[in-house]
Amino acid sequence: MNIQRLIKPLKIIYKQGENSCEIIGLHSDSRKIQEGFLFIAVKGTQSDGHDYIEKAISQGAIAIVCEQLPESISPEIYYIQVEDTAEALGILASQWFDNPSEKFKLVGITGTNGKTTVATLLYQMFRNFGHKAGLLSTVRNYVNEEIFETTHTTPDPITMNELMAKMVQAGCEYVFMEVSSHAVEQKRIAGLVFSGGIFTNLTRDHLDYHKTFDAYLKAKKTFFDQLPSCAFALTNFDDKNGMVMLQNTKAEKHLYSLRSLADYKGRILENHFEGMLMEINKHEISVHFIGKFNAYNLLAVFGAACLLGKDEEEVLVQLSVLTPVDGRFEPIRSPQGITAIVDYAHTPDALTNVLVSIKEIIENQGSLITVVGAGGNRDTGKRPLMAKEAVKYSDRLILTSDNPRFEDPETIIQDMYAGLDNEEKRKTLCITDRKEAIKTAIMLAKPKDIILIAGKGHENYQEIKGVKHHFDDKEVVREFFTF
């Protein structure tokens, strides 16, 4: 692509060099630069791309996008100075792949909990409606039925636009994507054109990165602030931060609620392990989902589908046949009548939601044993909070390892254990080996008891010292349930 066409959408402060050069590729990682590439020098959390400009040139870069011009200017190189290279990267990636997000309806889902469920259910529903559709999620990415594995909730701009270009080629009419706070903060969604945005809820998470709750909230709100007037903004009216998201958006505003009058109003009529009977906009519907948190997710899906032009009654029919996402409140029953529930809950609020839902269903007819850990090299402040929430609703609590990453798992467990008082500690076990912790929970359980195994859900690995070792909570449960 000609350099002038490629950089046309950028807000350029200064440029210098050969105006007619042809670019054959672009990247922000100097190690991936080849002859004829454009290098974008992005300031990251770990390193500054400006320190690698010379390396990129030695690898074959013929153009550089930067915030500060290097001291040594090469006459053979085209330099483009911009205010924000992270934003420029997103815009350039979109331009390079011919702005794929303009060619289908793109809906972004943001919030602390529920993003994966809402995005995946919308994708499944629109596939069931007969549409070609794409999904960008924590679990995996889809282009129609083709799977592309994922490493981040929201991919980097080049990977994301490359996937979206595949979606255009495959004829996708709708694309649903999770929008993480990191992605907003790091401008990974710059250059994308959204047809709608959905807000699920906001509770403590990622404070290792954002430092304060207000900064985390601002990142989520920025997504809505940037929506165009032709888009819709659908928010959870029952979340105290739901209306904050709509304060400065130009998009058309809509609400969903279980408690108040709203565009999309629901209530739970019955709740049991096989699913719920709900009322949505005065229609009764039976669904294969459990718990209030899932009722909110289904309302978000219902509202978004209606806003995308689908008939209410047809949407309700589709809701009734949808099934839970892998590793989200996934029950496994033993021949002895013990139920294990595997769930991705890894924040205090998500853990509370799942535990409260279980307690409401069992109604003191069985005990609840919880197995949970916390991730290493992440927000340490939520560790004692998670233990406190878990012990509050559980008859027995087992603290164990999650993804310790580069931390000592026993230190993480002790951080959690420190949040408990002496009485709570008496019903708590600390078992570092996650497999042994799950086995112990199963050995302790009696018929009609429930075991919640929280934190990893769909993940089939444990990350220890930079290495991912195969580990699947569901596989471990099934192994011990066969005894």
C-alpha positions in Angstrom: 0.0 0.0 0.0 1.2 3.5 -0.8 2.4 5.3 2.3 0.2 8.3 1.7 -2.9 6.2 1.4 -1.9 4.2 4.6 -1.3 7.3 6.8 -4.2 9.4 5.4 -6.5 8.8 8.5 -3.7 9.9 11.0 -3.5 13.2 12.8 0.0 14.0 11.7 2.2 16.6 13.5 5.2 16.3 11.2 6.4 14.1 8.4 9.7 13.9 6.5 10.9 11.6 3.8 10.1 10.0 0.5 6.4 10.5 -0.2 5.9 7.7 -2.8 7.3 4.6 -1.0 5.2 1.4 -1.0 4.7 -0.4 2.3 4.4 -4.2 2.3 3.7 -4.7 6.0 3.5 -3.1 9.4 4.2 -3.9 13.0 4.8 -2.5 16.4 7.2 -5.3 17.3 10.7 -4.6 15.9 11.5 -8.3 15.9 8.8 -8.9 13.3 9.9 -6.1 11.0 10.9 -7.1 7.5 12.2 -5.3 4.4 9.6 -2.7 3.3 7.7 -2.6 6.5 6.3 0.4 8.5 7.3 0.4 12.2 5.0 2.0 14.8 7.0 2.9 18.0 4.4 2.4 20.8 5.1 3.1 24.4 4.1 -0.1 26.3 3.9 -1.0 29.9 7.1 -3.0 29.7 9.1 -1.2 27.1 9.1 1.8 24.8 9.1 1.2 21.0 11.0 4.4 20.5 14.1 2.5 21.9 13.9 0.1 19.0 13.6 2.4 16.1 17.2 1.8 15.0 16.7 -2.0 15.3 13.5 -1.8 13.2 15.4 0.2 10.5 18.3 -2.4 10.5 15.6 -5.1 10.0 14.3 -3.4 6.9 11.8 -0.7 8.0 11.4 2.0 5.5 8.9 4.2 7.4 8.6 5.0 11.1 5.6 6.3 13.0 6.6 7.9 16.3 5.8 10.4 19.0 9.3 11.8 19.3 11.6 11.9 16.3 14.9 10.1 16.9 18.1 12.2 17.3 19.6 10.5 14.3 17.5 11.0 11.2 18.2 8.8 8.1 17.4 10.4 4.7 16.3 7.0 3.4 13.5 6.6 6.0 10.1 8.2 6.0 9.2 9.6 9.5 5.7 10.4 10.6 5.3 12.1 14.0 1.9 11.8 15.8 0.7 12.6 19.2 -0.3 9.0 20.2 1.3 6.0 18.5 -0.9 3.5 20.3 -4.0 5.1 18.8 -2.1 5.4 15.4 -1.4 1.6 15.5 -5.2 0.8 15.7 -6.0 3.3 12.9 -3.2 2.0 10.7 -4.1 -1.6 11.3 -7.7 -0.9 10.3 -6.6 1.0 7.2 -4.1 -1.7 6.2 -6.9 -4.3 6.2 -9.3 -2.0 4.4 -11.3 -1.0 7.5 -13.1 -4.3 8.0 -15.2 -3.2 10.9 -17.2 -0.9 8.6 -18.4 -3.9 6.6 -20.5 -5.6 9.2 -22.3 -4.7 12.4 -19.8 -4.8 15.2 -21.0 -5.0 18.8 -18.7 -4.6 21.8 -19.4 -5.9 25.3 -17.6 -4.5 28.3 -17.8 -4.9 32.1 -16.2 -6.9 34.8 -18.3 -10.1 34.6 -20.4 -11.5 31.9 -18.6 -10.3 28.8 -17.8 -13.8 27.5 -21.3 -15.1 28.1 -23.0 -12.2 26.4 -20.7 -12.1 23.4 -20.8 -15.9 22.9 -24.6 -16.1 23.3 -25.1 -13.3 20.8 -22.8 -15.1 18.3 -24.6 -18.4 18.8 -28.0 -16.8 18.5 -27.2 -15.0 15.2 -25.7 -18.2 13.8 -29.0 -19.9 14.8 -30.9 -17.2 13.0 -28.9 -18.2 9.9 -26.5 -15.3 9.7 -22.8 -15.5 9.1 -21.1 -14.1 12.3 -17.8 -13.7 14.1 -16.8 -13.8 17.7 -13.8 -12.3 19.5 -13.7 -13.6 23.1 -11.6 -14.7 26.1 -12.4 -18.4 25.3 -11.8 -18.4 21.6 -12.3 -16.5 18.3 -14.7 -17.7 15.6 -15.1 -16.8 12.0 -18.4 -18.5 11.4 -17.5 -22.1 12.5 -13.8 -21.8 12.1 -11.9 -21.5 15.4 -8.9 -19.3 16.0 -7.3 -19.7 19.5 -7.0 -16.6 21.7 -4.4 -15.3 24.1 -6.0 -12.0 25.2 -9.6 -10.9 25.9 -9.1 -8.3 23.1 -6.3 -9.0 20.7 -3.7 -6.5 19.5 -4.9 -4.2 16.7 -3.1 -6.0 13.9 -4.3 -9.5 14.9 -7.8 -8.2 15.5 -8.1 -6.4 12.1 -6.6 -9.4 10.4 -9.3 -11.6 12.0 -11.9 -9.1 11.0 -10.7 -9.1 7.4 -11.1 -12.9 7.4 -14.7 -12.3 8.7 -15.4 -9.9 5.8 -14.0 -12.5 3.4 -16.3 -15.1 5.0 -19.3 -12.9 4.5 -19.9 -12.2 8.3 -22.8 -9.8 8.8 -22.4 -9.5 12.6 -19.4 -9.6 14.9 -19.5 -9.7 18.7 -16.4 -8.9 20.7 -15.4 -8.5 24.3 -13.9 -5.1 25.0 -11.5 -5.2 28.0 -10.5 -2.2 30.0 -6.9 -2.9 29.0 -7.9 -2.7 25.3 -9.6 0.6 25.8 -6.7 2.1 27.8 -4.1 0.8 25.3 -6.1 2.1 22.3 -6.4 -1.4 20.8 -9.9 -0.6 19.6 -8.8 2.7 17.9 -10.0 2.7 14.2 -12.9 0.3 14.8 -16.4 1.3 14.0 -19.0 -0.1 16.4 -22.7 -0.5 15.8 -23.4 -1.0 19.5 -22.0 -1.3 23.0 -23.2 -3.3 26.0 -22.3 -2.7 29.6 -22.7 -5.7 32.0 -21.5 -4.5 35.4 -18.5 -3.1 37.2 -16.7 -4.5 40.3 -13.1 -4.6 41.5 -10.7 -6.1 39.0 -7.4 -5.3 37.3 -6.3 -2.8 39.9 -2.8 -4.2 39.5 -2.9 -2.4 36.1 -5.4 0.5 36.5 -4.2 1.3 40.2 -7.6 2.8 41.2 -11.2 1.9 40.7 -11.9 5.3 39.2 -9.3 4.7 36.5 -10.8 1.3 35.8 -14.3 2.9 35.6 -13.0 5.6 33.3 -11.5 3.0 30.9 -14.9 1.3 30.6 -16.7 4.6 30.1 -14.3 5.7 27.4 -15.6 2.9 25.2 -19.1 4.4 25.4 -17.9 8.0 25.0 -16.4 7.0 21.7 -19.5 5.3 20.2 -20.9 7.1 17.2 -24.5 8.6 17.2 -25.7 5.8 14.8 -24.8 3.1 17.4 -26.8 1.9 20.4 -25.5 1.9 24.0 -27.2 -0.8 26.2 -26.5 -0.7 29.9 -27.4 -2.5 33.1 -29.7 -0.1 34.9 -29.3 -2.1 38.2 -25.6 -1.6 38.4 -24.7 1.6 40.2 -22.2 2.5 37.4 -24.6 1.6 34.6 -25.9 5.2 34.0 -22.3 6.6 34.3 -21.5 4.7 31.1 -24.2 6.7 29.3 -23.3 10.2 30.6 -21.3 11.4 27.6 -22.2 8.9 24.8 -23.6 10.1 21.5 -25.1 6.6 20.9 -28.8 5.8 21.3 -29.4 4.9 25.0 -31.2 1.8 26.2 -31.6 0.1 29.6 -32.1 -3.5 30.9 -33.1 -4.4 34.5 -34.5 -7.0 36.9 -35.6 -4.4 39.4 -36.8 -1.3 37.6 -38.8 -0.2 34.6 -36.5 -0.4 31.6 -36.6 -1.0 27.8 -35.8 -4.7 28.6 -37.3 -5.8 31.9 -37.0 -9.2 33.4 -37.6 -11.2 36.6 -36.8 -14.7 37.8 -40.0 -16.8 38.5 -38.2 -20.1 39.3 -34.5 -21.1 39.8 -33.1 -24.6 39.9 -30.0 -26.5 38.6 -31.7 -27.4 35.3 -32.3 -23.7 34.6 -34.7 -20.8 35.2 -38.2 -19.8 34.4 -38.1 -16.1 33.6 -40.4 -13.3 32.5 -38.9 -11.0 29.9 -40.9 -8.0 28.7 -44.1 -9.8 30.0 -43.3 -13.1 28.2 -42.6 -16.3 30.2 -39.6 -18.2 29.0 -37.7 -21.3 30.3 -33.9 -21.1 29.9 -30.9 -23.4 30.4 -29.2 -20.9 32.7 -28.9 -20.6 36.4 -28.7 -17.6 38.8 -29.4 -13.9 38.8 -26.1 -13.0 37.2 -27.2 -15.1 34.2 -30.6 -13.5 34.1 -28.8 -10.2 33.6 -26.6 -11.7 30.8 -29.8 -13.0 29.1 -31.5 -9.6 29.3 -28.4 -8.0 27.7 -28.5 -10.6 24.9 -32.2 -10.1 24.4 -31.9 -6.3 24.3 -29.0 -6.3 21.9 -30.7 -8.8 19.5 -33.8 -6.6 19.5 -31.7 -3.5 18.9 -30.1 -5.3 16.0 -33.5 -5.6 14.4 -34.7 -9.0 15.5 -38.4 -9.7 16.5 -38.9 -10.0 20.3 -40.7 -13.3 20.1 -38.2 -14.8 17.8 -35.4 -13.7 20.1 -37.2 -15.3 23.1 -37.5 -18.6 21.1 -33.7 -18.5 20.5 -33.0 -17.7 24.2 -34.9 -20.8 25.2 -32.5 -23.1 23.2 -29.2 -21.5 24.0 -26.8 -23.3 26.4 -24.2 -22.0 28.9 -20.7 -21.1 27.7 -17.9 -23.6 28.4 -16.6 -23.3 32.0 -19.4 -20.9 33.1 -21.5 -22.4 35.8 -21.0 -25.9 34.3 -22.4 -28.7 36.4 -21.0 -32.2 36.6 -22.9 -34.8 38.6 -21.5 -38.0 40.2 -23.3 -41.4 40.4 -23.5 -40.8 44.2 -25.6 -37.6 43.8 -22.8 -35.0 44.3 -22.8 -32.0 42.0 -19.6 -30.2 41.1 -19.9 -26.8 39.4 -16.9 -25.5 37.4 -17.0 -21.7 37.0 -14.6 -19.0 35.8 -15.4 -16.7 38.7 -12.1 -15.0 39.6 -13.3 -11.7 41.2 -15.0 -11.2 44.6 -18.2 -10.1 42.9 -18.3 -13.0 40.4 -17.6 -15.5 43.2 -20.4 -14.0 45.3 -22.9 -14.2 42.4 -22.2 -17.9 41.8 -22.3 -18.8 45.5 -25.5 -16.9 46.1 -27.1 -18.6 43.1 -26.1 -22.1 44.4 -27.3 -21.3 48.0 -30.7 -20.1 46.6 -31.1 -23.4 44.7 -30.0 -25.9 47.4 -32.0 -24.2 50.2 -30.1 -25.9 53.0 -30.7 -29.4 51.5 -27.0 -30.0 51.1 -23.6 -28.5 52.0 -21.6 -26.2 49.8 -17.8 -26.8 49.5 -15.8 -24.2 47.6 -12.4 -24.7 46.0 -10.8 -21.4 44.9 -7.5 -19.7 44.4 -6.2 -16.4 42.9 -3.9 -15.6 40.0 -0.3 -14.6 40.5 1.2 -11.3 39.4 -2.3 -9.7 39.4 -4.3 -7.5 41.8 -3.2 -8.7 45.3 -5.8 -6.6 47.0 -8.7 -8.9 45.9 -7.2 -12.0 47.4 -8.4 -11.6 51.0 -11.7 -10.3 49.6 -12.2 -13.4 47.5 -11.5 -15.7 50.5 -13.9 -13.6 52.7 -16.7 -13.9 50.1 -16.1 -17.6 49.6 -16.1 -18.5 53.3 -19.3 -16.4 53.9 -21.4 -18.7 51.7 -19.6 -22.0 52.0 -19.8 -24.8 54.6 -16.2 -25.7 53.8 -13.6 -23.7 52.0 -10.4 -25.1 50.3 -7.9 -22.4 49.2 -5.6 -23.7 46.5 -3.4 -22.7 43.6 -4.9 -21.0 40.4 -2.4 -19.7 37.8 0.5 -18.7 40.1 2.5 -17.4 37.1 5.8 -16.1 38.6 4.7 -16.0 42.2 4.9 -18.6 45.0 1.5 -20.3 45.1 1.7 -20.7 48.9 2.2 -16.9 49.3 -0.9 -16.3 47.2 -2.9 -18.7 49.4 -1.6 -17.1 52.6 -2.7 -13.7 51.2 -6.2 -15.1 50.8 -6.1 -16.9 54.2 -5.1 -13.6 55.9 -8.6 -12.2 55.1 -10.3 -14.7 57.4 -11.0 -14.5 61.1 -10.3 -17.4 63.5 -13.8 -18.8 63.2 -13.7 -18.7 59.4 -10.2 -20.3 59.4 -11.6 -23.3 61.3 -13.7 -24.3 58.3 -10.9 -23.6 55.8 -8.2 -25.9 54.4 -5.1 -24.7 52.5 -4.0 -27.3 49.8 -1.5 -25.9 47.3 -1.8 -28.7 44.8 -5.1 -27.9 42.9 -5.7 -31.6 41.9 -5.3 -32.7 45.5 -7.6 -29.8 46.6 -10.4 -31.0 44.2 -9.9 -34.6 45.3 -10.2 -33.6 48.9 -13.4 -31.6 48.2 -14.9 -34.7 46.5 -13.9 -37.0 49.4 -15.5 -34.6 51.9 -18.8 -34.3 49.9 -21.9 -36.4 50.6 -24.9 -37.0 48.4 -26.8 -33.8 47.6 -23.7 -31.7 48.4 -22.4 -29.1 45.9 -18.8 -28.4 45.2 -17.9 -25.1 43.5 -14.5 -25.2 41.7 -13.9 -21.5 40.8 -11.4 -19.4 39.1 -10.3 -21.3 35.9 -13.5 -22.4 34.2 -12.7 -23.0 30.5 -8.9 -22.9 31.0 -7.2 -26.2 30.4 -3.8 -25.2 31.8 -2.0 -23.9 34.9 0.6 -21.2 34.2 3.7 -21.7 36.5 7.0 -19.9 36.1 6.1 -18.9 32.5 5.1 -22.4 31.4 1.6 -23.6 30.7 1.0 -27.1 32.1 -2.1 -29.0 31.1 -4.7 -28.8 33.8 -8.5 -29.0 33.4 -10.8 -28.7 36.4 -13.5 -30.7 34.6 -11.2 -33.5 33.7 -10.0 -33.8 37.3 -13.6 -33.8 38.6 -14.6 -36.6 36.2 -11.5 -38.6 37.1 -12.4 -38.7 40.9 -16.2 -38.9 40.3 -15.6 -42.4 38.6 -14.2 -43.9 41.9 
